[in-house]
Amino acid sequence: METIKLNIDLNVNQLIEAAKKLSPKDRLKLNDAIWNEDMAIPIEHQKIVLDRLAKAKSNPKRLLDWDEVSKML
């Protein structure tokens, strides 16, 4: 396994640059380590999503088609 010498104090940009120096295999390991960790979704965020879903179900005509919206951008 290849090693990379890092400073103890890293900002995000330095961390990104260090990750770019990894082999593709090690980048995948890093990606898996980050995204496979259980991430708790705050209750407040869950409530917002459930509220939006309820509004969409109760009034589907208020929803816009992405193809239509993207033409307006």
Secondary structure, DSSP 8 states (H G I E B T S, - for coil): -------SS--HHHHHHHHHTS-HHHHHHHHHHHHTS-----HHHHHHHHHHHHHHHH-GGG---HHHHHHH-
